[in-house]
Amino acid sequence: MTAEQIYVGSYTSQPGGGEGIGFGTLDGIAVAATTADPSFLVRSADGRFLYATNEEETGRVSAFAIQDDGGLKFLNDQPTEGLHPCHLGIDPTGAYLLSANYSSGSIAIHPIQADGSLGTATQILQREGTGPNADRQEGPHAHQVVFFDEFVFDVDLGSDTVYTSTLTAAGRLEAVDLLRIHPGAGPRHLVFHPDGSAAYVINELDSTLSVCSYDGGKLQVVQTLSTRPADSPGESYPAELLISADGRFLYGSNRGDDTIAVFALAADALSAELVQTIDSGGNWPRHLAFSTDGTGLYAANERSDTIATYGIANGLLTPDGDPTSWPKPVCILPV
């Protein structure tokens, strides 16, 4: 993995933060673009453009053209008309970029122009609702936007809800269904089984994983289990969730425990078992990413300024060398 090129998103406004988006290999990363709080990154399907959240109080999304050497040329940015956008999704047709405004609990939709730049928002969809956790669920908190089948799913931590919608050609979300996770769960991120039979939600506020059946846009919880061993002390706040390409294993990050949890999935994909927890190689693992060939995993440890790497064998993780230093890393995008 040391020779693989990656982009790194990080916080720039925190004490000790970086300057923007990093690019390079684990042997050397340099700033590719100076931009504020690029906490989440996505790349267009054709590999020509990169988009970043600017997770500020006055939220923005920024568009970059990827140069031949991996450098980034700034194209433009657009306001998300919300607070602290933290996640992005590109619609499968490549026509729209969707962003989740965490603090204000809204979804912004921006058209993607032919030159990769972003047009004026076609919709700002404001979610509503609260949850029983008074400190964290006083209102809606959109945390992720995911495309699967012909649907769009947005995960709302504040109201314990996963919304299912369709995206119209005009760039507007139309409601299809919703899933209520158990009260106080704080759903954060969602992944789907490759065969389309199941989905999995990692819950930030009570360190649980919700296993869901899936059929035509409809989700139903069939199992709930902890992301931590039973004897774990203190509190932990899960963040990222990945599923292996063969659909046999899930990988989740536990911030607080500072571990990566590995779950084995049953043959029918409808139940999971915690089979490994391993040190994240730093403090506060916000993001995980697979290497491009799927044989390794990156962990971005926000508070220790480190990127740790792991080999994957039979689904289990083994540390792969010493962590790499980078200020406040919170998103890894291998290329």
C-alpha positions in Angstrom: 0.0 0.0 0.0 3.0 2.3 0.4 3.1 3.0 -3.3 -0.6 3.6 -3.8 -1.6 7.2 -4.3 -4.2 8.7 -2.0 -6.0 12.0 -1.4 -6.5 13.0 2.2 -9.2 15.3 3.5 -8.6 17.0 6.8 -9.7 19.7 9.2 -7.9 23.0 8.7 -9.7 25.1 11.4 -8.7 22.9 14.3 -5.6 23.7 16.3 -2.7 22.0 14.5 -4.8 21.5 11.4 -3.5 21.3 7.9 -3.9 23.5 4.8 -6.3 21.6 2.7 -6.4 18.4 0.6 -3.3 16.2 0.6 -2.0 14.0 -2.2 0.7 11.4 -2.5 1.7 8.0 -1.1 2.3 6.9 2.4 6.0 7.6 1.8 5.2 11.3 1.2 2.1 13.4 1.1 1.9 17.1 0.1 -0.8 19.7 -0.1 -2.6 19.4 -3.5 -5.2 22.2 -2.9 -5.6 24.8 -0.2 -9.2 24.8 0.9 -11.1 25.1 4.2 -12.0 22.0 6.2 -12.2 19.5 3.3 -13.6 16.8 5.6 -15.0 14.5 2.9 -13.9 13.8 -0.7 -15.4 12.0 -3.7 -14.1 11.5 -7.2 -16.2 11.4 -10.4 -16.7 8.0 -12.0 -14.4 9.0 -15.0 -11.6 10.1 -12.6 -11.5 13.7 -14.0 -12.9 15.6 -11.1 -12.8 15.7 -7.3 -15.3 17.3 -4.9 -14.8 18.3 -1.3 -17.0 19.4 1.5 -16.0 22.6 3.2 -17.3 21.8 6.6 -17.8 25.3 7.9 -20.6 27.1 9.6 -21.4 28.6 6.2 -21.2 25.4 4.3 -19.8 25.0 0.8 -18.8 22.3 -1.7 -15.8 22.7 -3.9 -15.0 21.3 -7.3 -11.5 20.5 -8.6 -10.2 19.2 -11.9 -7.7 16.4 -11.4 -4.4 17.0 -13.3 -2.2 14.4 -14.9 0.2 14.4 -12.0 -2.7 14.1 -9.5 -2.7 17.8 -8.7 -5.9 19.7 -8.2 -7.1 22.7 -10.1 -9.8 24.7 -8.4 -12.9 25.1 -10.5 -15.5 26.7 -8.3 -17.5 26.3 -5.1 -21.2 26.6 -4.2 -23.0 27.2 -0.9 -24.8 24.2 0.6 -27.2 26.7 2.3 -26.6 24.7 5.5 -24.2 24.3 8.4 -21.2 22.0 8.3 -21.6 19.7 5.3 -19.9 16.4 6.2 -20.6 13.9 3.4 -21.0 13.8 -0.4 -22.6 11.4 -2.9 -22.5 11.6 -6.8 -25.6 10.4 -8.5 -24.9 7.3 -10.8 -25.6 9.3 -13.9 -23.0 11.9 -12.9 -25.5 14.7 -13.2 -25.8 15.8 -9.5 -23.7 16.1 -6.4 -25.6 15.6 -3.1 -24.2 16.8 0.3 -25.4 16.3 3.8 -25.4 19.4 6.1 -24.8 17.9 9.5 -25.6 20.8 11.9 -28.7 22.1 10.0 -30.0 18.7 9.0 -30.5 19.3 5.3 -29.6 17.8 2.0 -28.2 20.0 -0.8 -28.3 19.0 -4.5 -26.0 20.7 -7.0 -25.9 20.0 -10.8 -22.5 18.9 -12.1 -21.7 20.9 -15.3 -19.9 19.4 -18.3 -16.6 21.0 -17.2 -16.9 19.5 -13.7 -17.9 22.7 -12.0 -21.0 22.9 -9.8 -24.2 24.8 -10.7 -26.6 26.5 -8.4 -28.5 24.2 -6.0 -31.7 22.6 -7.5 -33.0 21.8 -4.0 -32.2 22.2 -0.3 -34.3 19.5 1.4 -34.7 20.3 5.1 -35.2 17.2 7.3 -37.1 17.5 10.6 -37.3 15.6 13.9 -35.5 15.0 17.2 -34.3 12.1 19.4 -34.0 11.3 23.1 -30.3 12.3 23.4 -30.8 15.9 24.4 -27.2 16.9 23.7 -26.9 15.4 20.2 -30.5 14.9 18.9 -32.0 18.3 19.6 -32.8 18.5 15.8 -32.0 16.8 12.5 -28.4 16.0 11.7 -27.8 14.7 8.2 -24.7 12.5 8.1 -24.5 10.6 4.8 -26.0 10.4 1.3 -25.8 7.0 -0.4 -27.0 5.8 -3.8 -28.1 2.2 -4.3 -30.4 0.6 -6.9 -32.5 3.5 -8.3 -32.8 5.1 -4.8 -31.1 7.7 -2.7 -30.7 7.1 1.1 -29.9 9.9 3.5 -29.0 9.0 7.1 -30.1 11.4 9.9 -28.4 11.0 13.3 -30.6 13.6 14.9 -33.9 11.8 14.3 -32.8 8.2 14.2 -34.0 7.9 10.6 -32.9 6.6 7.3 -34.8 8.2 4.4 -35.3 6.6 1.0 -36.0 8.8 -2.0 -35.7 8.9 -5.8 -33.8 11.7 -7.6 -35.7 13.3 -10.4 -34.1 14.4 -13.7 -34.6 18.0 -12.4 -32.5 17.3 -9.4 -35.1 17.0 -6.6 -35.6 14.2 -4.1 -39.0 12.6 -3.9 -39.9 10.5 -0.8 -40.3 6.7 -1.1 -40.0 5.3 2.4 -38.2 5.7 5.7 -36.7 3.5 8.4 -36.8 4.4 12.1 -33.7 3.0 14.0 -34.2 2.5 17.7 -34.5 5.7 19.7 -31.1 7.2 20.7 -29.1 5.1 18.3 -27.8 8.1 16.2 -27.4 6.4 12.8 -24.4 7.7 11.0 -23.4 5.6 8.0 -25.0 2.9 5.8 -23.6 0.3 3.5 -25.4 -2.3 1.3 -24.6 -5.9 0.7 -23.3 -6.5 -2.8 -26.2 -8.9 -3.6 -28.8 -6.3 -2.6 -30.4 -8.4 0.1 -29.3 -6.5 3.1 -28.0 -3.2 4.5 -26.1 -2.2 7.6 -26.2 1.0 9.7 -23.5 1.9 12.2 -25.0 4.0 15.1 -22.8 6.7 16.6 -24.6 7.4 19.9 -25.0 3.9 21.4 -22.2 2.0 19.6 -24.4 -0.4 17.8 -24.8 -2.0 14.4 -28.2 -2.4 12.8 -28.6 -5.3 10.3 -31.4 -4.6 7.9 -33.2 -6.6 5.3 -33.6 -4.7 2.0 -36.2 -5.0 -0.7 -37.0 -2.4 -3.4 -36.1 0.7 -1.3 -37.6 -0.7 1.9 -35.3 -1.4 4.9 -36.3 -3.3 8.1 -34.0 -3.9 11.1 -33.6 -7.7 11.8 -30.6 -7.6 14.2 -28.9 -5.1 16.5 -25.5 -5.8 18.1 -22.7 -3.9 19.8 -19.7 -2.6 17.9 -17.6 -3.3 21.1 -16.7 -6.2 23.3 -19.1 -6.6 26.2 -16.5 -5.5 28.8 -15.4 -2.3 27.1 -15.1 0.6 29.5 -16.1 4.2 29.0 -17.9 5.6 25.9 -17.2 5.2 22.2 -18.7 6.8 19.1 -18.6 4.7 15.9 -18.0 6.6 12.7 -17.2 4.8 9.4 -18.6 1.5 8.0 -17.2 -0.5 5.1 -18.3 -3.9 3.5 -15.9 -6.2 1.7 -16.4 -6.7 -2.0 -17.4 -10.3 -1.4 -20.0 -9.3 1.2 -18.5 -11.5 3.9 -17.1 -8.9 6.3 -18.0 -5.4 7.7 -15.4 -3.0 9.2 -16.4 -0.2 11.6 -14.4 2.5 13.4 -14.9 3.1 17.2 -13.8 6.6 18.3 -13.1 6.5 22.0 -12.1 2.9 22.1 -9.9 3.8 19.2 -10.4 0.4 17.5 -11.6 -1.0 14.3 -14.4 -3.6 14.7 -14.6 -6.5 12.2 -17.9 -8.3 11.8 -18.4 -11.6 9.9 -21.7 -11.8 8.0 -23.8 -14.9 7.8 -24.3 -16.6 4.5 -27.8 -15.1 4.1 -26.3 -11.6 5.0 -29.0 -11.0 7.6 -26.9 -11.5 10.8 -23.5 -10.4 11.9 -21.0 -11.4 14.5 -18.2 -9.3 16.0 -15.1 -11.4 15.3 -12.2 -8.9 15.9 -11.4 -5.5 17.4 -8.0 -4.1 16.7 -6.2 -0.9 17.7 -6.8 1.9 15.1 -3.2 2.9 15.1 -4.0 6.3 16.7 -6.7 8.4 18.3 -10.3 9.0 17.1 -10.5 6.9 13.9 -13.1 9.0 11.9 -12.7 7.4 8.5 -11.8 4.0 6.9 -11.1 3.2 3.3 -10.1 0.0 1.4 -7.0 0.0 -0.8 -7.9 0.0 -4.5 -7.2 -3.7 -4.8 -9.2 -4.5 -1.6 -6.3 -6.3 0.2 -5.6 -3.4 2.6 -7.4 -0.9 4.8 -6.6 2.7 5.8 -7.7 4.3 9.1 -7.6 8.1 9.4 -7.0 8.9 13.1 -8.1 12.5 13.5 -6.8 13.4 16.9 -3.4 11.8 16.7 -2.6 13.1 13.2 -1.9 9.6 11.8 -3.0 7.4 9.0 -2.7 3.7 9.9 -2.7 0.8 7.4 -3.7 -2.8 7.7 -3.4 -6.0 5.6 -6.6 -8.1 5.2 -6.4 -11.9 5.3 -9.5 -14.1 5.7 -11.4 -10.9 6.6 -9.2 -10.1 9.6 -6.9 -7.1 10.0 -3.1 -7.1 10.7 -1.2 -3.8 11.1 1.0 -3.0 8.1 4.0 -0.9 9.1 4.1 2.3 11.1 1.4 5.0 10.8 2.0 8.0 8.5 1.7 11.5 9.9 -0.7 14.0 8.4 -2.6 16.8 10.3 -6.2 16.1 11.3 -6.9 13.4 8.7 -10.6 12.6 8.4 -11.0 11.2 4.9 -8.9 8.9 2.7 -9.6 8.5 -1.0 -7.3 6.0 -2.7 -6.8 6.4 -6.5 
